[in-house]
Amino acid sequence: MRINAGPPRAVTLDGADLFDPHFHSEGDPHAVWAYMREHAPLHRQTLPDGRAFWSVTRHVDACRVLGDHREFTSARGSLLAQLGTADAATGRMLVATDPPRHTQLRRPLNRLFSGPALHAAENRIRRAVRTVLAPAAREGRWDLARRAGLLPMAVASALMDLPEEDGERLLHWTGMAAAPEDPAYRVAGAGTTLAVAHHQLFAYFAELVARRRGTTGEDAIRLLLTMRADDGPLSDEEAVVNCYSLLLGANATTPHAVAGTVLALMEHPEQYAAAREDRSLVPGLVEEGLRWTSPASSFLRYAVVDAELSGGVVRPGDAVAVWVGSANRDERVFTDPYRFDIRRTGNRHIAFGFGPHYCLGAAVGRLTLRLFFEEAVDTVEEFRSAGPPRHLVSNFIAGLAELPVRTRP
Ligand code: HEM
């Protein structure tokens, strides 16, 4: 995903294919979204095989579609790549379940992200931050995007009490699941890559769940096994799909928020210098980095009733894609949206979503980013580009697969 550092160039919609993962790595979706916000806020795209979806690009419509489950359901899946395919985890996995069942599943899990649990995870995250930034202590070129993957793995491992040595393969499988078209992950066609990733991750968690059932401990897996929804405890299968969801939620997004924000800071060195001067600017830097990068790029919903949005009406059964990165550049909400500004006030970004599915891991995601940038401003004088970044091939995650940097300790 290209991230504009200035107002996007003028385009038309000819040849713009928001479904194509390559368009997000090699094309210029921000320019297309800017055009759509202004001229086609409800835009329909039909694929060669006849499947079709609407795109919403304005902040107000994004919040409406994500926020109102009575009008727009998550139960038919929320990934654009799976357009038109029923989600096998409907009613069992948080992201694919509507309230009231969703509320029952989600309420007990909040404990994992509350004060004491976050506090307990903090040391492990801080250690991971130091590992990620270790190459910065030496002169030379290193890949910040690749190393940033270590961060969410540390978070997820702390949360689920996963063996440290499993981190690398889990990270790879979640990469395959989030960006099956990307050359770093693709093993055959996207569908096969996704199926392999799902098989590996579900088998991994099924074994862990079986081993942990009936044992005691404070981790997320045991919490899933002991919590009760209204109709009783979760089955092993429900626990497995929600372990998958937690791991994917953490791994697919956090590294891209880190790497994309560092790229923005390399393009705006005065902002990094300001944060080094005054550490109290770091929380603002984190929020602006989240708005700027919007790593969770698209979410799908299906209309259940006639619903009027800016630009028209969608009908029951219609698929609607919300483009988060576009909503986060909406000039109706953000002053000078193409300016990266760590002092921005009233930053109402929706990088963590909006409404009932608002990111469960938002607090731990923010903590991870804050710890990373606090450590960075303390120990790294400057990040400099050491080669062109490579953008992830994905219509779901806006991210960087490679970000070569040179750092001055
Ligand atoms: C920068 C980091 C992150 C970003 C940008 C992000 C973004 C998002 C977004 C936009 C959603 C809404 C999905 C929807 O509306 O369908 C979401 C949901 C979710 N996220 Fe995150 N996320 C991040 C980090 C994390 C972490 C660290 C975890 C876990 C440790 C996590 C776990 C989840 C889960 C389980 C959901 C589903 C919540 C539900 O359906 O109720 N996320 N995330």
Residues whose N, C-alpha, C, O or C-beta is under 5 A from the ligand:
A	BS01	HEM	S78 L94 V95 S245 L246 G249 A250 T253 T254 A257 P295 A296 F299 I350 A351 F352 G353 P356 H357 Y358 C359 L360 G361 V364 G365
